Amino acid sequence: MEIGIVGAGTVGTVLARTFARGDNQVKLSRHSGAASLVPRRAEFDANVSFVEVTTALQQPLVIIAVPFERAPEVLAQVPDYQQRIVVDVTNQFTADFKKIKTAPLTGSEVLAKAANNARVIKAFNTLPPDFMDGHVDGLGRRVLFYAGDDVAAKKEFAALVRPLNFRPVNLGKLRHGGSVMQVGGGLGNTHFVQIEE
């Protein structure tokens, strides 16, 4: 799959490496442009390319890995996502770690409003970056909680992450599943493992 990642900080970098392990073409971008990533070429596999944000946003699956405050503005650059999948990996913090209130909407519902006609999935935000690559110490799979309003998109997402050593766990829609996954929802910074026999 062609995957666009917007944001090349800690989370975007880890997820670029993670998805590069599959048969995916990863297009990594950041606000300062593709050229600013060239000095980091050695950090990534050959199937990770550097693109402009506008190109990353046009991929069949888009991962938003920018600060929550910036995410709606970034997503709104595309007038119509034409039912493409957008994965929200953000947490509702300011740069100085103050919680951002979005009630009565969940954070992912706010992003879904900004991403017109996208099928939004909330995922990865409950994992510390060190565990976003799916690795476990010993046998088993890394549990990955996810939520979304579109059943077909969630099935596609689950099929994408399973080969990367994740055990996807569907928590339902953005309203309910997203609320327990976001800051203060109870599942923050969790890293469960499913032991396989």
Contact map, one row per residue, 1 for C-alpha under 8 A:
11100000000000000000001110000000000000000000000000000000000110000000000000000000000000000000000000000000000000000000000000000000000000000000000000000000000000000000000000000000000000000000000000000
11110000000000000000000111100000000000000000000000000000001110000000000000000000000000000000000000000000000000000000000000000000000000000000000000000000000000000000000000000000000000000000000000000
11111000000000000000000111100000000000000000000000000001001111100000000000000000000000000000000000000000000000000000000000000000000000000000000000000000000000000000000000000000000000000000000000000
01111100000000000000000001111000000000000000000000000011111111100000000000000000000000000000000000000000000000000000000000000000000000000000000000000000000000000000000000000000000000000000000000000
00111111000100010000000001111000000000000000000000000001100001111000000000000000000000000000000000000000000000000000000000000000000000000000000000000000000000000000000000000000000000000000000000000
00011111000100000000000000011100000000000000000000001001100001111100000000000000000000000000000000000000000000000000000000000000000000000000000000000000000000000000000000000000000000000000000000000
00001111101110000000000000011110000000000000000000000000000000011100000000000000000000000000000000000000000000000000000000000000000000000000000000000000000000000000000000000000000000000000000000000
00001111111110000000000000011100000000000000000000000000000000001000000000000000000000000000000000000000000000000000000000000000000000000000000000000000000000000000000000000000000000000000000000000
00000011111110000000000000000000000000000000000000000000000000001100000000000000000000000000000000000000000000000000000000000000000000000000000000000000000000000000000000000000000000000000000000000
00000001111111000000000000000000000000000000000000000000000000000000000000000000000000000000000000000000000000000000000000000000100000000000000000000000000000000000000000000000000000000000000000000
00000011111111100000000000000000000000000000000000000000000000001000000000000000000000000000000000000000000000000000000000000000100000000000000000000000000000000000000000000000000000000000000000000
00001111111111110000000000010000000000000000000000000000000000001100000000000000000000000000000000000000000000000000000000000000000000000000000000000000000000000000000000000000000000000000000000000
00000011111111111000000000000000000000000000000000000000000000000000000000000000000000000000000000000000000000000000000000000000000000000000000000000000000000000000000000000000000000000000000000000
00000000011111111100000000000000000000000000000000000000000000000000000000000000000000000000000000000000000000000000000000000000100110000000000000000000000000000000000000000000000000000000000000000
00000000001111111110000000000000000000000000000000000000000000000000000000000000000000000000000000000000000000000000000000000000000110000000000000000000000000000000000000000000000000000000000000000
00001000000111111111000001010000000000000001000100000000000000000000000000000000000000000000000000000000000000000000000000000000000000000000000000000000000000000000000000000000000000000000000000000
00000000000011111111100000000000000000000001100100000000000000000000000000000000000000000000000000000000000000000000000000000000000010000000000000000000000000000000000000000000000000000000000000000
00000000000001111111110000000000000000000000000000000000000000000000000000000000000000000000000000000000000000000000000000000000000111000000000000000000000000000001000000000000000000000000000000000
00000000000000111111110101000000000000000000000000000000000000000000000000000000000000000000000000000000000000000000000000000000000000000000000000000000000000000001000000000000000000000000000000000
00000000000000011111111111000000000000000000101100000000000000000000000000000000000000000000000000000000000000000000000000000000000000000000000000000000000000000000000000000000000000000000000000000
00000000000000001111111100000000000000000000000000000000000000000000000000000000000000000000000000000000000000000000000000000000000000000000000000000000000000000001000000000000000000000000000000000
00000000000000000111111100000000000000000000000000000000000000000000000000000000000000000000000000000000000000000000000000000000000000000000000000000000000000000011000000000000000000000000000000000
10000000000000000001111110000000000000000000000000000000000000000000000000000000000000000000000000000000000000000000000000000000000000000000000000000000000000000000000000000000000000000000000000000
11100000000000000011111111000000000000000000001000000000000000000000000000000000000000000000000000000000000000000000000000000000000000000000000000000000000000000000000000000000000000000000000000000
11100000000000000001001111100000000000000000001110000000000000000000000000000000000000000000000000000000000000000000000000000000000000000000000000000000000000000000000000000000000000000000000000000
01111000000000010011000111110000000000000000001110000000000000000000000000000000000000000000000000000000000000000000000000000000000000000000000000000000000000000000000000000000000000000000000000000
01111000000000000000000011111000000000000000000111100001000000000000000000000000000000000000000000000000000000000000000000000000000000000000000000000000000000000000000000000000000000000000000000000
00011111000100010000000001111100000000000000000111100001000000000000000000000000000000000000000000000000000000000000000000000000000000000000000000000000000000000000000000000000000000000000000000000
00011111000000000000000000111110110010000000000001111001000000000000000000000000000000000000000000000000000000000000000000000000000000000000000000000000000000000000000000000000000000000000000000000
00000111000000000000000000011111110010000000000000011000000000000000000000000000000000000000000000000000000000000000000000000000000000000000000000000000000000000000000000000000000000000000000000000
00000010000000000000000000001111100000000000000000011000000000000000000000000000000000000000000000000000000000000000000000000000000000000000000000000000000000000000000000000000000000000000000000000
00000000000000000000000000000111111100000000000000000000000000000000000000000000000000000000000000000000000000000000000000000000000000000000000000000000000000000000000000000000000000000000000000000
00000000000000000000000000001111111110000000000000111000000000000000000000000000000000000000000000000000000000000000000000000000000000000000000000000000000000000000000000000000000000000000000000000
00000000000000000000000000001101111111000000000001110000000000000000000000000000000000000000000000000000000000000000000000000000000000000000000000000000000000000000000000000000000000000000000000000
00000000000000000000000000000001111111000000000001000000000000000000000000000000000000000000000000000000000000000000000000000000000000000000000000000000000000000000000000000000000000000000000000000
00000000000000000000000000000001111111100000000000000000000000000000000000000000000000000000000000000000000000000000000000000000000000000000000000000000000000000000000000000000000000000000000000000
00000000000000000000000000001100111111111000000001000000000000000000000000000000000000000000000000000000000000000000000000000000000000000000000000000000000000000000000000000000000000000000000000000
00000000000000000000000000000000011111111000000001000000000000000000000000000000000000000000000000000000000000000000000000000000000000000000000000000000000000000000000000000000000000000000000000000
00000000000000000000000000000000000111111100000000000000000000000000000000000000000000000000000000000000000000000000000000000000000000000000000000000000000000000000000000000000000000000000000000000
00000000000000000000000000000000000011111111000000000000000000000000000000000000000000000000000000000000000000000000000000000000000000000000000000000000000000000000000000000000000000000000000000000
00000000000000000000000000000000000011111111000000000000000000000000000000000000000000000000000000000000000000000000000000000000000000000000000000000000000000000000000000000000000000000000000000000
00000000000000000000000000000000000000111111100000000000000000000000000000000000000000000000000000000000000000000000000000000000000000000000000000000000000000000000000000000000000000000000000000000
00000000000000000000000000000000000000011111100000000000000000000000000000000000000000000000000000000000000000000000000000000000000000000000000000000000000000000000000000000000000000000000000000000
00000000000000011000000000000000000000011111110100000000000000000000000000000000000000000000000000000000000000000000000000000000000000000000000000000000000000000000000000000000000000000000000000000
00000000000000001001000000000000000000000111111100000000000000000000000000000000000000000000000000000000000000000000000000000000000000000000000000000000000000000000000000000000000000000000000000000
00000000000000000000000000000000000000000001111110000000000000000000000000000000000000000000000000000000000000000000000000000000000000000000000000000000000000000000000000000000000000000000000000000
00000000000000000001000111000000000000000000111110000000000000000000000000000000000000000000000000000000000000000000000000000000000000000000000000000000000000000000000000000000000000000000000000000
00000000000000011001000011110000000000000001111111000000000000000000000000000000000000000000000000000000000000000000000000000000000000000000000000000000000000000000000000000000000000000000000000000
00000000000000000000000011110000000000000000011111100000000000000000000000000000000000000000000000000000000000000000000000000000000000000000000000000000000000000000000000000000000000000000000000000
00000000000000000000000000111000011011000000000111110000000000000000000000000000000000000000000000000000000000000000000000000000000000000000000000000000000000000000000000000000000000000000000000000
00000000000000000000000000111000110000000000000011111011000000000000000000000000000000000000000000000000000000000000000000000000000000000000000000000000000000000000000000000000000000000000000000000
00000000000000000000000000001110110000000000000001111111000000000000000000000000000000000000000000000000000000000000000000000000000000000000000000000000000000000000000000000000000000000000000000000
00000100000000000000000000001110100000000000000000111111100000000000000000000000000000000000000000000000000000000000000000000000000000000000000000000000000000000000000000000000000000000000000000000
00000000000000000000000000000000000000000000000000011111110000000000000000001000000000000000000000000000000000000000000000000000000000000000000000000000000000000000000000000000000000000000000000000
00010000000000000000000000000000000000000000000000111111111000000000000000000000000000000000000000000000000000000000000000000000000000000000000000000000000000000000000000000000000000000000000000000
00111100000000000000000000111000000000000000000000111111111001000000000000000000000000000000000000000000000000000000000000000000000000000000000000000000000000000000000000000000000000000000000000000
00011100000000000000000000000000000000000000000000001111111001000000000000100100000000000000000000000000000000000000000000000000000000000000000000000000000000000000000000000000000000000000000000000
00010000000000000000000000000000000000000000000000000111111101000000000000000100100000000000000000000000000000000000000000000000000000000000000000000000000000000000000000000000000000000000000000000
01110000000000000000000000000000000000000000000000000011111111000000000000000000000100000000000000000000000000000000000000000000000000000000000000000000000000000000000000000000000000000000000000000
11110000000000000000000000000000000000000000000000000000011111000000000000000000000110000000000000000000000000000000000000000000000000000000000000000000000000000000000000000000000000000000000000000
11110000000000000000000000000000000000000000000000000000001111100000000000000000000111100000000000000000000000000000000000000000000000000000000000000000000000000000000000000000000000000000000000000
00111100000000000000000000000000000000000000000000000001111111110000000000000000000111100000000000000000000000000000000000000000000000000000000000000000000000000000000000000000000000000000000000000
00111100000000000000000000000000000000000000000000000000000011111000000000000000000001111000000000000000000000000000000000000000000000000000000000000000000000000000000000000000000000000000000000000
00001110000000000000000000000000000000000000000000000000000001111100001000000000000001111100000000000000000000000000000000000000000000000000000000000000000000000000000000000000000000000000000000000
00001111101100000000000000000000000000000000000000000000000000111110000000000000000000011100000000000000000000000000000000000000000000000000000000000000000000000000000000000000000000000000000000000
00000110100100000000000000000000000000000000000000000000000000011111011000000000000000000100000000000000000000000000000000000000000000000000000000000000000000000000000000000000000000000000000000000
00000000000000000000000000000000000000000000000000000000000000001111111000000000000000000110111000000000000000000000000000000000000000000000000000000000000000000000000000000000000000000000000000000
00000000000000000000000000000000000000000000000000000000000000000111111100000000000000000111110000000000000000000000000000000000000000000000000000000000000000000000000000000000000000000000000000000
00000000000000000000000000000000000000000000000000000000000000000011111100000000000000000001110000000000000000000000000000000000000000000000000000000000000000000000000000000000000000000000000000000
00000000000000000000000000000000000000000000000000000000000000000111111111000000000000000000000000000000000000000000000000000000000000000000000000000000000000000000000000000000000000000000000000000
00000000000000000000000000000000000000000000000000000000000000010111111111100000000000000000000000000000000000100000000000000000000000000000000000000000000000000000000000000000000000000000000000000
00000000000000000000000000000000000000000000000000000000000000000001111111110000000000000000000000000000000001100110000000000000000000000000000000000000000000000000000000000000000000000000000000000
00000000000000000000000000000000000000000000000000000000000000000000011111111000000000000000000000000000000000000100000000000000000000000000000000000000000000000000000000000000000000000000000000000
00000000000000000000000000000000000000000000000000000000000000000000011111111000000000000000000000000000000000000000000000000000000000000000000000000000000000000000000000000000000000000000000000000
00000000000000000000000000000000000000000000000000000000100000000000001111111100000000000000000000000000000000100110000000000000000000000000000000000000000000000000000000000000000000000000000000000
00000000000000000000000000000000000000000000000000000000000000000000000111111110000000000000000000000000000000000111000000000000000000000000000000000000000000000000000000000000000000000000000000000
00000000000000000000000000000000000000000000000000000100000000000000000011111110000000000000000000000000000000000000000000000000000000000000000000000000000000000000000000000000000000000000000000000
00000000000000000000000000000000000000000000000000000000110000000000000000111111100000000000000000000000000000000011000000000000000000000000000000000000000000000000000000000000000000000000000000000
00000000000000000000000000000000000000000000000000000000000000000000000000011111100000000000000000000000000000000011000000000000000000000000000000000000000000000000000000000000000000000000000000000
00000000000000000000000000000000000000000000000000000000000000000000000000000111110000000000000000000000000000000011110000000000000000000000000000000000000000000000000000000000000000000000000000000
00000000000000000000000000000000000000000000000000000000010000000000000000000111111100000000000000000000000000000011110000000000000000000000000000000000000000000000000000000000000000000000000000000
00000000000000000000000000000000000000000000000000000000000000000000000000000001111100000000000000000000000000000000110000000000000000000000000000000000000000000000000000000000000000000000000000000
00000000000000000000000000000000000000000000000000000000000000000000000000000000111110000000000000000000000000000000111000000000000000000000000000000000000000000000000000000000000000000000000000000
00000000000000000000000000000000000000000000000000000000001111000000000000000000111111000000000000000000000000000000111000000000000000000000000000000000000000000000000000000000000000000000000000000
00000000000000000000000000000000000000000000000000000000000111000000000000000000001111100000000000000000000000000000011110000000000000000000000000000000100000000000000000000000000000000000000000000
00000000000000000000000000000000000000000000000000000000000011110000000000000000000111110000000000000000000000000010011110000000000000000000000000000000000000000000000000000000000000000000000000000
00000000000000000000000000000000000000000000000000000000000011110000000000000000000011111000000000000000000000000000000111100000000000000000000000000000000000000000000000000000000000000000000000000
00000000000000000000000000000000000000000000000000000000000000111000000000000000000001111100000000000000000100100000000111101000000000000000000000000000000000000000000000000000000000000000000000000
00000000000000000000000000000000000000000000000000000000000000111000000000000000000000111110000000000000000000000000000001111000000000000000000000000000000000000000000000000000000000000000000000000
00000000000000000000000000000000000000000000000000000000000000011111000000000000000000011111000000000000000000000000000000001000000000000000000000000000000000000000000000000000000000000000000000000
00000000000000000000000000000000000000000000000000000000000000000011000000000000000000001111100000000000001000000000000000001000000000000000000000000000000000000000000000000000000001100000000000000
00000000000000000000000000000000000000000000000000000000000000000001100000000000000000000111110000111000001000000000000000000000000000000000000000000000000000000000000000000000000001100000000000000
00000000000000000000000000000000000000000000000000000000000000000011100000000000000000000011111111110000000000000000000000000000000000000000000000000000000000000000000000000000000000000000000000000
00000000000000000000000000000000000000000000000000000000000000000011100000000000000000000001111111110000000000000000000000000000000000000000000000000000000000000000000000000000000000000000000000000
00000000000000000000000000000000000000000000000000000000000000000010000000000000000000000000111111000000000000000000000000000000000000000000000000000000000000000000000000000000000000000000000000000
00000000000000000000000000000000000000000000000000000000000000000000000000000000000000000000111111000000000000000000000000000000000000000000000000000000000000000000000000000000000000000000000000000
00000000000000000000000000000000000000000000000000000000000000000000000000000000000000000000111111100000000000000000000000000000000000000000000000000000000000000000000000000000000000000000000000000
00000000000000000000000000000000000000000000000000000000000000000000000000000000000000000000111111110000000000000000000000000000000000000000000000000000000000000000000000000000000000000000000000000
00000000000000000000000000000000000000000000000000000000000000000000000000000000000000000001110011111000000000000000000000000000000000000000000000000000000000000000000000000000000000100000000000000
00000000000000000000000000000000000000000000000000000000000000000000000000000000000000000001110001111100000000000000000000000000000000000000000000000000000000000000000000000000000000000000000000000
00000000000000000000000000000000000000000000000000000000000000000000000000000000000000000001000000111110000000000000000000000000000000000000000000000000000000000000000000000000000000000000000000000
00000000000000000000000000000000000000000000000000000000000000000000000000000000000000000000000000011111111001000000000000000000000000000000000000000000000000000000000000000000000000000000000000000
00000000000000000000000000000000000000000000000000000000000000000000000000000000000000000000000000001111110000000000000000000000000000000000000000000000000000000000000000000000000000000000000000000
00000000000000000000000000000000000000000000000000000000000000000000000000000000000000000000000000000111110000000000000000000000000000000000000000000000000000000000000000000000000000000000000000000
00000000000000000000000000000000000000000000000000000000000000000000000000000000000000000000000000000111111111000000000000000000000000000000000000000000000000000000000000000010000000000000000000000
00000000000000000000000000000000000000000000000000000000000000000000000000000000000000000000000000000111111111000000000000000000000000000000000000000000000000000000000000000110011001000000000000000
00000000000000000000000000000000000000000000000000000000000000000000000000000000000000000011000000000100111111100000000000000000000000000000000000000000000000000000000000000000011001000000000000000
00000000000000000000000000000000000000000000000000000000000000000000000000000000000000010000000000000000111111110000000111000000000000000000000000000000000000000000000000000100010000000000000000000
00000000000000000000000000000000000000000000000000000000000000000000000000000000000000000000000000000000111111111000000000000000000000000000000000000000000000000000000000000110000000000000000000000
00000000000000000000000000000000000000000000000000000000000000000000000100000000000000000000000000000100111111111100000000000000000000000000000000000000000000000000000000000000000000000000000000000
00000000000000000000000000000000000000000000000000000000000000000000001100100000000000010000000000000000001111111110000000000000000000000000000000000000000000000000000000000000000000000000000000000
00000000000000000000000000000000000000000000000000000000000000000000000000000000000000000000000000000000000111111111011100000000000000000000000000000000000000000000000000000000000000000000000000000
00000000000000000000000000000000000000000000000000000000000000000000000000000000000000000000000000000000000011111111000000000000000000000000000000000000000000000000000000000000000000000000000000000
00000000000000000000000000000000000000000000000000000000000000000000000110110000000000000000000000000000000001111111000000000000000000000000000000000000000000000000000000000000000000000000000000000
00000000000000000000000000000000000000000000000000000000000000000000000100110111100001000000000000000000000000111111110000000000000000000000000000000000000000000000000000000000000000000000000000000
00000000000000000000000000000000000000000000000000000000000000000000000000010111100000000000000000000000000000011111110000000000000000000000000000000000000000000000000000000000000000000000000000000
00000000000000000000000000000000000000000000000000000000000000000000000000000001111100000000000000000000000000000011111000000000000000000000000000000000000000000000000000000000000000000000000000000
00000000000000000000000000000000000000000000000000000000000000000000000000000001111111000000000000000000000000010011111100000000000000000000000000000000000000000000000000000000000000000000000000000
00000000000000000000000000000000000000000000000000000000000000000000000000000000001111000000000000000000000000010000111110000000000000000000000000011100100000000000000000000000000000000000000000000
00000000000000000000000000000000000000000000000000000000000000000000000000000000000011110000000000000000000100010000011111000000000000000000000000011100000000000000000000000000000000000000000000000
00000000000000000000000000000000000000000000000000000000000000000000000000000000000011110000000000000000000100000000001111100000000000000000000001111000110000000000000000000100000000000000000000000
00000000000000000000000000000000000000000000000000000000000000000000000000000000000000111000000000000000000100000000000111111000000000000000000001110000000000000000000000000100010000000000000000000
00000000000000000000000000000000000000000000000000000000000000000000000000000000000000111000000000000000000000000000000011111100000000000000000111100000000000000000000000000000000000000000000000000
00000000000000000000000000000000000000000000000000000000000000000000000000000000000000001000000000000000000000000000000001111110000100000000000111000000000000000000000000000000000000000000000000000
00000000000000000000000000000000000000000000000000000000000000000000000000000000000000011110000000000000000000000000000001111111000000000000000000000000000000000000000000000000000011000001100000000
00000000000000000000000000000000000000000000000000000000000000000000000000000000000000000000000000000000000000000000000000111111000000000000000010000000000000000000000000000000000011000011111000000
00000000000000000000000000000000000000000000000000000000000000000000000000000000000000000000000000000000000000000000000000011111111100000000000100000000000000000000000000000000000000000001111000000
00000000000000000000000000000000000000000000000000000000000000000000000000000000000000000000000000000000000000000000000000001111111100000000000000000000000000000000000000000000000000000000111000000
00000000011001000000000000000000000000000000000000000000000000000000000000000000000000000000000000000000000000000000000000000011111110000000000000000000000000000000000000000000000000000000000000000
00000000000000000000000000000000000000000000000000000000000000000000000000000000000000000000000000000000000000000000000000000011111110000000000000000000000000000000000000000000000000000000000000000
00000000000000000000000000000000000000000000000000000000000000000000000000000000000000000000000000000000000000000000000000000011111111110000010000000000000000000000000000000000000000000000001000000
00000000000001100100000000000000000000000000000000000000000000000000000000000000000000000000000000000000000000000000000000010011111111100000000000000000000000000000000000000000000000000000000000000
00000000000001101100000000000000000000000000000000000000000000000000000000000000000000000000000000000000000000000000000000000000111111100000000000000000000000000001000000000000000000000000000000000
00000000000000000100000000000000000000000000000000000000000000000000000000000000000000000000000000000000000000000000000000000000001111110000110000000000000000000001110000000000000000000000000000000
00000000000000000000000000000000000000000000000000000000000000000000000000000000000000000000000000000000000000000000000000000000001111111000110000000000000000000000100000000000000000000000000000000
00000000000000000000000000000000000000000000000000000000000000000000000000000000000000000000000000000000000000000000000000000000001001111111110000000000000000000000000000000000000000000000000010000
00000000000000000000000000000000000000000000000000000000000000000000000000000000000000000000000000000000000000000000000000000000000000111110000000000000000000000000000000000000000000000000000000000
00000000000000000000000000000000000000000000000000000000000000000000000000000000000000000000000000000000000000000000000000000000000000011111000000000000000000000000000000000000000000000000000000000
00000000000000000000000000000000000000000000000000000000000000000000000000000000000000000000000000000000000000000000000000000000000000011111100000000000000000000000000000000000000000000000000000110
00000000000000000000000000000000000000000000000000000000000000000000000000000000000000000000000000000000000000000000000000000000000000010111110000000000000000000000000000000000000000000000000011110
00000000000000000000000000000000000000000000000000000000000000000000000000000000000000000000000000000000000000000000000000000000000001110011111000000000000000000000111000000000000000000000000011110
00000000000000000000000000000000000000000000000000000000000000000000000000000000000000000000000000000000000000000000000000000000001001110001111100000000000000000000111000000000000000000000001111000
00000000000000000000000000000000000000000000000000000000000000000000000000000000000000000000000000000000000000000000000000000000000000000000111110000000000000000000011110000000000000000000001111000
00000000000000000000000000000000000000000000000000000000000000000000000000000000000000000000000000000000000000000000000000110010000000000000011111000000000000000000011110000000000000000000000000000
00000000000000000000000000000000000000000000000000000000000000000000000000000000000000000000000000000000000000000000000000110100000000000000001111100000000000000000000111100000000010000000000000000
00000000000000000000000000000000000000000000000000000000000000000000000000000000000000000000000000000000000000000000000011110000000000000000000111110000000000000000000111110000110000000000000000000
00000000000000000000000000000000000000000000000000000000000000000000000000000000000000000000000000000000000000000000000011100000000000000000000011111000010000000000000001111100110000000000000000000
00000000000000000000000000000000000000000000000000000000000000000000000000000000000000000000000000000000000000000000001111000000000000000000000001111110110000000000000000011100110000000000000000000
00000000000000000000000000000000000000000000000000000000000000000000000000000000000000000000000000000000000000000000001110000000000000000000000000111110000000000000000000011100000000000000000000000
00000000000000000000000000000000000000000000000000000000000000000000000000000000000000000000000000000000000000000000001100000000000000000000000000011111110000000000000000000000000000000000000000000
00000000000000000000000000000000000000000000000000000000000000000000000000000000000000000000000000000000000000000000000000000000000000000000000000011111111000000000000000000000000000000000000000000
00000000000000000000000000000000000000000000000000000000000000000000000000000000000000000000000000000000000000000000000000000000000000000000000000000111111100000000000000000000000000000000000000000
00000000000000000000000000000000000000000000000000000000000000000000000000000000000010000000000000000000000000000000001010000000000000000000000000010111111110000000000000000000000000000000000000000
00000000000000000000000000000000000000000000000000000000000000000000000000000000000000000000000000000000000000000000000010000000000000000000000000110111111111000000000001000000000000000000000000000
00000000000000000000000000000000000000000000000000000000000000000000000000000000000000000000000000000000000000000000000000000000000000000000000000000011111111100000000000000000000000000000000000000
00000000000000000000000000000000000000000000000000000000000000000000000000000000000000000000000000000000000000000000000000000000000000000000000000000001111111110000000000000000000000000000000000000
00000000000000000000000000000000000000000000000000000000000000000000000000000000000000000000000000000000000000000000000000000000000000000000000000000000111111111000000000000000000000000000000000000
00000000000000000000000000000000000000000000000000000000000000000000000000000000000000000000000000000000000000000000000000000000000000000000000000000000011111111100000100000000000000000000000000000
00000000000000000000000000000000000000000000000000000000000000000000000000000000000000000000000000000000000000000000000000000000000000000000000000000000001111111110000000000000000000000000000000000
00000000000000000000000000000000000000000000000000000000000000000000000000000000000000000000000000000000000000000000000000000000000000000000000000000000000111111111000000000000000000000000000000000
00000000000000000000000000000000000000000000000000000000000000000000000000000000000000000000000000000000000000000000000000000000000000000000000000000000000011111111111100000000000000000000000000000
00000000000000000000000000000000000000000000000000000000000000000000000000000000000000000000000000000000000000000000000000000000000000000000000000000000000001111111111100000000000000000000000000000
00000000000000000000010000000000000000000000000000000000000000000000000000000000000000000000000000000000000000000000000000000000000000000000000000000000000000111111110000000000000000000000000000000
00000000000000000110110000000000000000000000000000000000000000000000000000000000000000000000000000000000000000000000000000000000000011000000000000000000000000011111110000000000000000000000000000000
00000000000000000000000000000000000000000000000000000000000000000000000000000000000000000000000000000000000000000000000000000000000001100000110000000000000000001111111000000000000000000000000000000
00000000000000000000000000000000000000000000000000000000000000000000000000000000000000000000000000000000000000000000000000000000000001000000111100000000000000001111111100000000000000000000000000000
00000000000000000000000000000000000000000000000000000000000000000000000000000000000000000000000000000000000000000000000000000000000000000000111100000000000000001100111110000000000000000000000001000
00000000000000000000000000000000000000000000000000000000000000000000000000000000000000000000000000000000000000000000000000000000000000000000001111000000000001001100011111000000000000000000000000000
00000000000000000000000000000000000000000000000000000000000000000000000000000000000000000000000000000000000000000000000000000000000000000000001111000000000000000000001111100000000000000000000000000
00000000000000000000000000000000000000000000000000000000000000000000000000000000000000000000000000000000000000000000000000000000000000000000000011100000010000000000000111110000000000000000000000000
00000000000000000000000000000000000000000000000000000000000000000000000000000000000000000000000000000000000000000000000000000000000000000000000011100000000000000000000011111001110000000000000000000
00000000000000000000000000000000000000000000000000000000000000000000000000000000000000000000000000000000000000000000000000000000000000000000000001111000000000000000000001111101100000000000000000000
00000000000000000000000000000000000000000000000000000000000000000000000000000000000000000000000000000000000000000000000000000000000000000000000000111000000000000000000000111111110000000000000000000
00000000000000000000000000000000000000000000000000000000000000000000000000000000000000000000000000000000010110000000000011000000000000000000000000111000000000000000000000011111111000000000000000000
00000000000000000000000000000000000000000000000000000000000000000000000000000000000000000000000000000000110010000000000000000000000000000000000000000000000000000000000000001111111000000000000000000
00000000000000000000000000000000000000000000000000000000000000000000000000000000000000000000000000000000000000000000000000000000000000000000000000000000000000000000000000111111111100000000000000000
00000000000000000000000000000000000000000000000000000000000000000000000000000000000000000000000000000000000000000000000000000000000000000000000001110000000000000000000000111111111110000000000000000
00000000000000000000000000000000000000000000000000000000000000000000000000000000000000000000000000000000011100000000000001000000000000000000000001110000000000000000000000101111111111000000000000000
00000000000000000000000000000000000000000000000000000000000000000000000000000000000000000000000000000000011000000000000000000000000000000000000000000000000000000000000000000111111111001000000000000
00000000000000000000000000000000000000000000000000000000000000000000000000000000000000000000000000000000000000000000000000000000000000000000000000000000000000000000000000000001111111111110000000000
00000000000000000000000000000000000000000000000000000000000000000000000000000000000000000000000000000000000000000000000000001100000000000000000010000000000000000000000000000000111111101111000000000
00000000000000000000000000000000000000000000000000000000000000000000000000000000000000000011000000000000011000000000000000001100000000000000000000000000000000000000000000000000011111111111000000000
00000000000000000000000000000000000000000000000000000000000000000000000000000000000000000011000000100000000000000000000000000000000000000000000000000000000000000000000000000000000111111101000000000
00000000000000000000000000000000000000000000000000000000000000000000000000000000000000000000000000000000000000000000000000000000000000000000000000000000000000000000000000000000000101111111000000000
00000000000000000000000000000000000000000000000000000000000000000000000000000000000000000000000000000000000000000000000000000000000000000000000000000000000000000000000000000000001111111111000000000
00000000000000000000000000000000000000000000000000000000000000000000000000000000000000000000000000000000000000000000000000000000000000000000000000000000000000000000000000000000000111111111000000000
00000000000000000000000000000000000000000000000000000000000000000000000000000000000000000000000000000000000000000000000000000100000000000000000000000000000000000000000000000000000111011111110000000
00000000000000000000000000000000000000000000000000000000000000000000000000000000000000000000000000000000000000000000000000001110000000000000000000000000000000000000000000000000000011111111110000000
00000000000000000000000000000000000000000000000000000000000000000000000000000000000000000000000000000000000000000000000000001111000000000000000000000000000000000000000000000000000000000011111000000
00000000000000000000000000000000000000000000000000000000000000000000000000000000000000000000000000000000000000000000000000000111000000000000000000000000000000000000000000000000000000000011111100000
00000000000000000000000000000000000000000000000000000000000000000000000000000000000000000000000000000000000000000000000000000111001000000000011000000000000000000000000000000000000000000000111110000
00000000000000000000000000000000000000000000000000000000000000000000000000000000000000000000000000000000000000000000000000000000000000000000011000000000000000000000000000000000000000000000011111000
00000000000000000000000000000000000000000000000000000000000000000000000000000000000000000000000000000000000000000000000000000000000000010001111000000000000000000000000000000000000000000000001111100
00000000000000000000000000000000000000000000000000000000000000000000000000000000000000000000000000000000000000000000000000000000000000000001111000000000000000000000001000000000000000000000000111110
00000000000000000000000000000000000000000000000000000000000000000000000000000000000000000000000000000000000000000000000000000000000000000011100000000000000000000000000000000000000000000000000011111
00000000000000000000000000000000000000000000000000000000000000000000000000000000000000000000000000000000000000000000000000000000000000000011100000000000000000000000000000000000000000000000000001111
00000000000000000000000000000000000000000000000000000000000000000000000000000000000000000000000000000000000000000000000000000000000000000000000000000000000000000000000000000000000000000000000000111
